[in-house]
Amino acid sequence: MPIFSYLAIPKRDARKSLCEELSTLEHCQVIPADNQDVVVVVTDTPDEHTEKQLQHTIKSLPSLQSLSLAFGYNEKLE
């Protein structure tokens, strides 16, 4: 079960839109910073394929300026 956290930077004056867009995505938790124009995004997906699809979807959001991976964990059970 991959768990990743990202710092998402919205385009100018698009923080609210970015939070709304991210909130509609499955496997995605949104945590807006109180004092910065930054949004923390935590994803918890069932597998790597779903995580990659979710990353692609997030990167294509119109209100997103940049996305930086802050933490990633993927425990492989064998």
N, C-alpha and C positions, 0 to 999 in steps of 0.2 A: 504494500500500500504506500505509494509515493506521497510524501508531504513536502510542499515547497512554500517558501514565503518570498514575496517580491515587494520592492518599493516601486510604486506606480506614480509617475509624474503626469498630471493632466496638462492638456493644452491650456493656454491662457483663458481664465474665466470658465473653465470646463470641469472643475472639481465635482460639482454636484452631478453633472451629467455622467461623469466617469463612475462615480459611486453608484448611480442608478443602473448604469449598464452592467457593471460588475455584479451587482446584487441579483440580477436576473439569471446569472450563470450557475449551473449546477456544480457542486463540489468546490464552491468558492466562498470564502468569508472575507468581508470587506471591513477594514478598520481605518477610518479617516483620522489623520493626526489632528490634534486640537490646535496647534500653533504653527503649522507649516502647510504648504500646498502640496502635501504628499499623502498617498493612500497606501496602507499596508494591505497586501492581498495574500491570504493563506489559502492554498489549495490542498485538498485531501481527496485523491482519486483512487479508484480500485486497482488500476494498473498503469503501466508506462504508456501504453497506446492512448488511453484516455487523457493522461496528463499532457502528452504532446499535442493532442487535439485542442485541449483547453488552452495551452500556451498560445497556439496559433490563433485561436478565437480572441483571446485577450489582446494580443499584439495587433489585431485588425480593428479594434474598437476606434471609432472616429475621434473620441475625446482624449485618447491616450497620446502623450508626447513621447514618453520613454518608459521602459520596464527593465528593472534590474533585479536579478536573482540575489536574494539575501541569504537564503538557507535552503538546502535540499537534502532530503533523507529518503532513501529507497531501500528498505530491508527486503532482500531476496530470500524467500523461504525455499529450501531445497529438500 
